[in-house]
Amino acid sequence: MSAATRPRGSGPAGTERRGPLLDLRILDLTQALAGPFGTALLGDLGADVIKIEPPRGDMTRMMPPWPENYSYPLSDTEKGCDYGGYFASINRSKRSVVLDLKTAAGRDVFLQMVDRADAVVENTRVGVMDKLGLGYEVLAQRNPRIVYAVIRGFGDPRTGASPYADWPAFDIVAQCMGGVVGVTGPKGTHGYPNGTSVGDLFPGSLLALGVVAAVHAARLTGRGQFVDVPMYDSVLSMCETVVYNYAYNGTVLGPRGSGHPALCPFDVYETSDGAVAIAAPTDNHWAALCQAMGKPELVRDERCSHNHARVANRDFVTEVVTSWTRVRTKREVVAALGGTVPVGPVNKADDLFADPHTAARALLPEVELAGDNGRVVLAELPIKFTGTPAGINRRPPRLGEHTAEILAELGIVGPSGKNEEKH
């Protein structure tokens, strides 16, 4: 896609750190999705997130989609772009340092960086960092205020033993084992994975919260701590409806389709050009929907006069609503109900880019790419502050781009005896 036809965003993101966490320094050892997403949130909030990468870089750097003129690996003199969209999306607002932690020199530099950090974040398998001599206990002895946060599939033995502790895990495993897949998808199926990687993204979000909370406590007490955010546990906590339904009366929820088991109408309804969500479970909303559909008599109809009746007669209610929506466009349905009945179109990517809401809220900013690759649109931090504005504040880094800069700031001599950056 050429620069002329590439979807435009809502204005360029900032180039300087901003936000409420300007006083935090995070050493980010994470790769893949869950950990980098969490540390990107911290970077968007203003923290100085230093991404420490092995010599070959984060495993996701080479994953598509790629920008124009992409070439990887770069030579020592090239200044192009050495990452694709996957990496860029979750590694904005960071600086990159290359350290080989398998060498004594690399570990020595890292330990010196720990002395000047608030938190270390990693998502290796259990025991990997301990074998390198860089586990929590070693770092805490060196810097008692350090917060050491981890994302693992099934947790770390320090916070609770799990029979799966040594198992590797990816998003789809966490979604399945944590309960999301079991309640997602068409009725009568074994369940579908969520369309977005919630098994990674939700633990990543909790990681950011956990790091901020632990640093806050460290500043109150002078002592850091180990913070454990397992993917399985995080997804289970998100499936609170699965838990309380079974705990209260033994109900095992299955895939619910697009509706809600206890609310009606509360579903996705077909239109002539797509679909819309309509949620009118309260009597007031139901009355407003009936009026808009030209069927005010249904307000008093025993089959649908209150939510319990509508749930019991879901097929009837669904047919009534769908017979009205299917002969109208998404725009027409939204125009008829917007502001009165909770409603919204089923948006795809092109719809999101065209929605006036995303423009007004600056949710899709343009971010500079390395080299001569222009700008690309990324999803913005959704948290808004009136006093300490935050958001994407730095383009994704080239591998090792800031090695010399950061070591010089910290007064650390690099493994080779001088501070050099890769590119």
TORTORMI-723666 format. One record per residue (C-alpha): x, y negated, z. Coordinates in steps of 0.05 Angstrom, whole numbers, plus 5000, padded with zeros to 4 digits. Layout:
XYZ;...
# end
This chain:
500050005000;503049334980;503548745026;498148394985;493048954996;495049165067;489449025117;490648375154;490248295229;488147735275;494647355277;501847525295;503547795364;508347405408;515947475406;517447325479;515747715541;509447485575;504547755625;503947895700;509648405704;515447975683;519248175745;519248925730;524749315695;522850005672;527650535645;523650935595;526151635579;519651865549;518352135479;512252365438;505652025458;503352045531;509451735563;510951225509;503750995509;503950875584;510550495581;508050085521;502349845565;507349635618;511349275564;505148925539;503848695610;510648365612;515348885641;522348945613;521649655585;528349945564;527350555520;533251015529;533851475470;538552055452;543251945394;538152235345;532651795373;525551935396;522652545362;516952125333;521251605296;520851975230;513352135233;508851805180;505751355158;511850975136;512650245116;514850025048;522250105032;522850605089;529450975091;531951415148;537051535174;540150845166;547550745157;551350345210;550749715168;543549755146;538249335181;532049665155;526350025190;527850705221;520950875246;513951025221;507050815245;506551335300;512851085335;511250355322;504350405353;506650645421;513650345425;512249615416;514249135471;520649535485;528149485475;532250095454;538750355483;542250985458;545351415513;547352135509;545352395578;548653055562;555452715571;558552475635;559651785605;552451715585;549951945653;554651445687;551850865647;544751095662;546051125737;548750415735;542350205700;538250545755;541550095806;538149495773;531449805756;524649845790;522350495758;524651085716;519451445673;520552115639;516352675609;521153255603;519453955626;520354135699;527554155720;530753855658;532953205692;535153585755;539754015713;542953385685;544153135756;539152575746;533052815784;529052395832;532952565895;539552365863;536851705838;533251555904;539651665943;543051155898;537250665896;532250785952;527250305921;526850675855;520050925831;520751565792;514551715750;513352335707;508152595659;508153355652;502953835627;501354145694;504953725746;511553755783;512854235841;514653645885;507253455889;504054135886;505554825859;502055055795;502355735762;503055355696;508554875719;513655145669;508855155610;509754645554;503454255536;500653815482;494453385477;489953935452;491954405509;490453865561;483753715528;481854445528;484154635598;481953975630;474754035606;473853545549;473354045492;468254465530;463153905529;464753595461;461953775393;455554075366;451254485412;452355235406;459855165391;465855295435;467354555433;471454065391;477653665409;476552915415;478152525352;483452125390;488852435433;485552315500;489652875531;495652425521;492751725523;488851775588;494752065627;499051515596;494250985621;494251285691;501851295689;502050545679;497250445738;501350925781;507850575766;505049885783;501950155848;508450505869;512849895854;507949475895;508749955953;516249965946;516549215952;512449256015;516249826048;523149806015;522250535994;520650805925;517251475912;515952025862;509651925820;506752535785;501452465730;499753145701;495953175635;491353735658;489553365723;488352715687;483553015637;479853385692;478852725729;475952425666;470953005663;467452795727;460652985699;463053695688;465253735761;459153445797;454053815754;457254485772;458554285845;451354065857;447454635826;451955095787;450454785719;455854935669;455454385616;456954575545;457954165481;452753625483;452453425411;451752685402;446452575455;446252545531;443253115572;439752645621;438152025580;433651915519;434151595470;441651575478;444551845414;447451715345;442151635292;442651695216;441951075173;441651005097;449150845096;452051175158;449751195230;448550765292;448550875366;442050695402;441450735478;434550585506;433751025567;430550485612;423250315605;424749595586;429549805530;424750335506;419149835502;423549355462;425549915415;418350125405;416549405388;422249345338;420150005305;412949765299;410450305347;408449945411;403350495427;409050965445;410450575508;404150885538;404751565504;405452105557;410752455515;415451865521;412851365571;418851455618;425851735612;424352425643;418652515593;423052295535;428452795556;423253345559;420753155490;427452985460;425953275391;419752845385;423452215406;429252365361;424752455301;421051805316;427451405321;430851735262;424851645216;425650895228;433350855223;434451315163;430850845115;434950255138;442250065133;446750015194;446649255186;439049235185;438349675247;443549255285;440148615264;433448865288;435949105356;442248715372;441848305436;435548665459;436849415456;443849695465;445949855393;452249905352;454450175285;458950785278;465250415257;471050705217;477750375207;475549895152;469549695194;473949535254;478449095212;472348715185;468548645251;468247915275;469048175347;476048445335;478047785303;475047365359;478347785412;485047845374;484848605381;488748755317;494848305316;500248325263;506948555288;513548455253;517249065228;524749145228;528648955165;524848705105;518449105116;514048505134;508448585185;503749135205;497449135247;497449505314;492149575368;492949045421;492849105497;485449045515;486648735584;485747975583;488547505636;486846775644;493046585683;498447055656;496647215584;499447885561;499748305499;504548585447;510648155456;516148495416;516448895352;518249635358;525849705363;530750035316;534550605348;539750325395;538349615372;539249305441;544749745470;549949195471;545048655492;542349045552;548949315577;551848615574;545948345613;547148865667;554748795666;555649515647;561349765603;558850265551;561150985545;566250795492;569250255535;565649695498;558449495486;556449695416;549649745383;548150285333;545849835276;
# end
